[in-house]
């Protein structure tokens, strides 16, 4: 009994010392964080790929400068793991040390689908592309693009209108190329469809444009979000090389020389003639050979 009592006392003492140690460390860290104005932030401890389930062993807490904490960042691992229905999944690649944000994760029990990443006021619309209209396969999820429409306006007369090109949508985010929504993709890939994040009106423009003409993408600089000055481009803006012969303006056509009205030549004499002058009168007299 004496040995058992001593063991219990020693065990309790060990637990007390360990708790005191960790409590002291926690108070020390909290005091340092307050002095340095730091905030606890949940970050990824390992690389989280698109579609990976979020678990406690893949997260950790780090002290982050309070002035630099991203809006919406999680400050408690339990807040990331809470919720019924199953674990959250990553909606994009998250590198180690990157703070977790709600936009990077699905809801509890969610899936890695495009609808989970769309803002409430946005829509996803897909357009057909090829090697040229898809910028040679260099359009990736996460890029920003403009959408161009090339069409031939309808005319009421017999003359066929020239083709024109307009920018119908500017600065929209690419959600996916074909069925790839991973914004960590790096290798160029020629796709058949590109899915864009647009508002409802832009979705209508793209749907109509795909029916009346050919849609093309123009890749934007990643840091350029400003609207550009655009205009309707016609064949005339291509210069002289853009005109077919039958539509070239008169100033560019080759000169055409047309003959004037014919003047009747004077009748030729039937036989020899001589010029006879009488005073101021001059006449031509035919001479008979007989």
PyMOL commands that set and color helices and strands:
alter all, ss='L'
color gray80, all
select helices_A, chain A and resi 2-36+56-58+66-68+77-81+102-104+114-117+135-137+200-212+235-238+240-242+245-247
alter helices_A, ss='H'
color red, helices_A
select strands_A, chain A and resi 38-44+59-65+123-128+144-152+163-177+193-198+214-219+233-234+273-278+281-286
alter strands_A, ss='S'
color yellow, strands_A
deselect
rebuild
show_as cartoon
